[in-house]
Amino acid sequence: MSTERRWSQYSIAAEIRHRYDAGEDLSYSYMAASDIALLRATMRYYGSWREGVEAAGIDYESVSRYRTWTPERIIARIKELHTNGADLSWRHVSTRLDPQLAAAATRKQHYGSWRSAVAAAGLDYSRIRRYREWTGNAIIHRLQEMHRQGINLNARHVEAMDITLITAARRKFLSWEGALEAAGLDPAEIAVRRTVRRGRRLEPDKSTSLNRSR
């Protein structure tokens, strides 16, 4: 275990940054209970824990929010991210998307593991893991297959049907329209279906009909 006499401003900032990147709790109360040596060294060299955290290039307000994590907030955050189509695979959440959420969710007093937290949010963890399996070719193949089956490829419909597919497609091709074009499909033609009102029969798009008759 590190001792106070071996600390320097550089090593303190580096240690704080390392812990932040690893998704560890950096709230003052947690540090006071878990690593008083680092806390005291930081206050000696920087004047306060806040100053030391900010010297490591970290927004202190984001660190202090650790104290407000509750099981309810964790579930709400997971659901929010899922609704927004975020990649909820463990690697992405813990390293890029929200390391603090990942750290809070996996604490023993909360859910103990990311799988358990995702399940508690009412999501199928096996589907969440599939984010890592989507490649550009796999996305194109799936879109072509869905098109042949007559499945509505409007973005809203696909989001409700398979959020992992549309999220992966947007990452790989920058947009849903770009993914459709890569699959040899016409985004404009697919968008026409969205304008059909409930209770009305599908009316063919005139420009599309003309193009087909040529």
Secondary structure, DSSP 8 states (H G I E B T S, - for coil): ---GGG--HHHHHHHHHHHHHTT----HHHHHHH-HHHHHHHHHHHSSHHHHHHHTT--HHHHHGGGG--HHHHHHHHHHHHHTT----HHHIIIII-HHHHHHHTSTTTTSSHHHHHHHTT--HHHHHGGGG--HHHHHHHHHHHHHTT----HHHHHHH-HHHHHHHHHHHSSHHHHHHHTT--HHHHHHGGG--TTS-----HHHHHHHH-
